[in-house]
Amino acid sequence: MQGKVQQVVKTNIPEEIITKHFCGRLPVDFTEENVRSGHSVKCSPENGPTLMTAHLPEVLDWLHDMEIPRGLQENPCAVPILLYDEELSTEHLLFHYDGTPASARLIKNFIELFQDNIKQSKATIISPSFIPKSKQREEQELIQMVSNSTFETSFIKFNFSRIGDFWSYAVKHQCTLLVTTKEYQADLAKVLFHFYKGGMWYNRLSFYLSY
């Protein structure tokens, strides 16, 4: 019998500011207890990490030591990364759906991972104004899934083309967690690098990036 192969997580972020968690379904007190204390959650460590968390100010200080900010991970893997600032709150979720398989998978996996933490959450889903007919059923299924998992859900059509548009919306509407794919992580790093500690900075906003 072959032994289980451990998943290797490659990241540019220094290992000392990352915490890895091993749960297919995070415990109810995850946002308040485990993240703030920096303790790893190990429901099933034999299955490899299901989430990485890092304190956003530490990550941005690390980025600011570079002349040019780069992506947060080399050859990004499927393990989600969650960047939090002053706190990690699921009070108001902002989901970025762009019609791609990665975007749909991202939302489904987030719901599965955080299902015990978002029952009282307000959720907003932003989708492009035009979705191909072949994607309309998937879009409706995602809306229903989010609605069934949260306390209140709204769905908006915007032709946002840059991650900075989503960041600006999240800051303006005081969202607390932006859920988007790692396809946008390089651009997000540039946005955060530029606005860090500036007048528009909102320290209750966290970021969940995955494939």
N, C-alpha and C positions, 0 to 999 in steps of 0.2 A: 504494500500500500504506500502510495506516495504521500509525503507530508504536504501540508497546506503551504502554499507559497505566500509569503507576506507581501502586501502591496507596498511598493516604494512610492512615496510622495515627494516629487521634486518641486522645490520652491526657492525663489530667490530670497524670500524673507528669512532673516536669521532665525534659526531653530529656537533660540532662547526666548523669542517673543511670540511663539506659536504654541497653542494648546490643542492637542488632538483628542477627539471624542469618538467613542466606539458604541454607538447606539442606533439601531434602526428606527427607534421611536424615542425621542428625548423625554426625560422625566418632567413632570409638571413644574418643578421648581428650577428648571434649567436656567431661565433668563435671569433670575434673581440670585441664585446661590452659586452655581457652578462656574459661570462665566466670570462673575465679579471676584470670586475667590481664586480663579486661575487653576482650579482643579479639573483634571480630566475625568470625563464620565466613561465608565468601562462596563457597559451592560454585557457586551460580547466582544472582548478584545481579540479573540481568535479570528474574527471576520474582517479585521482591518478597519482603519478609521472611516467614519461616515461624515465627519465634520471637523474642520479646523477653525479655531477662533484666534483672533489677534486684536490687541488694543490699538485702535486706529491712530491715535496720536503717536504711539511708538513707531508704527509703520510709516507714518508721514515724516516723522523726524529722520527715519532711516532714508526715505526717498529724498529728503532735503539735503542729505549729505552727498547726493549725486549731482553732477552738473546737468545731466539730462535724465528725467525720471523714466524708468523703463517699466515693462509689465511686472505684475506681482509674482508671476510664476513662469518658469521655463517649461515649454511643452505642457501646458495646463492639463492636469489629470481630472478624473471625474469626481474627486473628493471636493465637496463644497468648502468655500472659505467664507467666514463671517467676520466682518470688521466692525467693531463697536467703539463708541467714543465714551461719553460720560456715563452712559448706561446702555443696557440692551433691553429694549422694550418692544413688544409686539402689539402695542396699542393701536397703531395705524400702519397697515401694510400697503406697500405700493408694488404691484406686480407689473412687470414689463413683458407683454406678449407681442411678439413680432411676426407670428405666423410660421416660424421655423420649427422643425422637430425638436431642436435643442431648447427652444423657449417653452414649448409645451411640456417637455420632459422635466425641465427645471421646476415649473410650477407644481407638477404632480409629485415630484420628489420632495419639494419643500413642504407640501401639505402632509405627506406621509411622515416626514421627520418631525415636524412641529405640531402635529395634530392635537396634542394635549396642552399646547401653549397658546393657541389662537382662538379658542372657543368664544372669548369675549372681545375679539379684535374687530376693528373696523378695517375693511379691505377696499382698495381701489385697483381696478384692472385697467391699464391703458393699452389700447390696441390700435393698429393703423386704420385710417378711414376706409381703405380698400383692402379686403381680404378675399383671395380667390374663392370661388364657390366650393372648391374641393376642401377648403380649410374652415368653412363656416360651421360645420357640425362639430369639429374639434373645438373651435372657439366657444360654442355654446356649452359643450361638455365641461370645459375648463371653468366657465362662469358658474355653472351649476355646482361644480366641485368646490370652488372657493366659497360660494354662498352657503353650501351645506356645512362648511367647516368653520365659518366665522359668524360673528354676531350680526354684522351689517356689511353688505357688499354693494359697491357701485361700479359701473362699467362705462368707460369714456373712450371715444374715438378721437385720437389726435395723430397728426402726421409728424410725430417727433422722429427725427432722423439721427440725432446725436445723443449720447448718454448725458451730455450736459443739460439737455432739455428735461430729462427725467430728474436729474439732480435739482435743477431749478424749481421744478414743480413740487418735488418732495420738500424742499426748504420752504417754499411759499405756503404750502398747505400743512406744514408741520407733520409730515409723515415720519414714522420712527424706524421703518425698515424697508429699504429698497431691494427688491428681488429681481435680479437680472442675470444674464449669462456671462460666462467668462470671455465670450467673443468681444465684449466691450471693456475688458479690464484695463487694457493699455490706455484707452481714451479716458477711462474713469480716473486712472492714476494721474493723468495730466490735469484733469479738472480739479481733483483734490489738492494736487501739488500747487496749483495756481491760487486757489481760494482759501487754503488752510489758514485759520486764525484771522481771516479777513472779516469785513462787515457783514457778509452774507452767510458766514459759517453758522451751522445749526448743530450743536453738539449732542442732540438727542437722536440724530439720524445715523443708523447703522446700514451696512451693505452686505447682502448675501449673494455670492457669485458661484455659479455652478454650470455644469453642462447637462 
